[in-house]
Amino acid sequence: MVLYAAFHLLSDYRVDLFQVAEKEFGKNIPEKCRIGIKGGGYNGGVVFPQKETKSWIELRCKIMKQIN
């Protein structure tokens, strides 16, 4: 699910970001939840800056989305 989301975000396809956040946080999604995509192709990954306690720049994200 997470790699699927990363691929689709990098390709500008539509992704249900609430579903991605729910996989990571369950029903306790942070009030201002941000999702970052780092890397590219098969080496891409989804990160949550609040959980990593780093900025999206420090995590080397290519894309950052805020879902709420």
Secondary structure, DSSP 8 states (H G I E B T S, - for coil): -HHHHHHHHHTT----HHHHHHHHHTT---TT-EEEEES-GGG-EEE-HHHHTS-TTTTTEEEEEE--
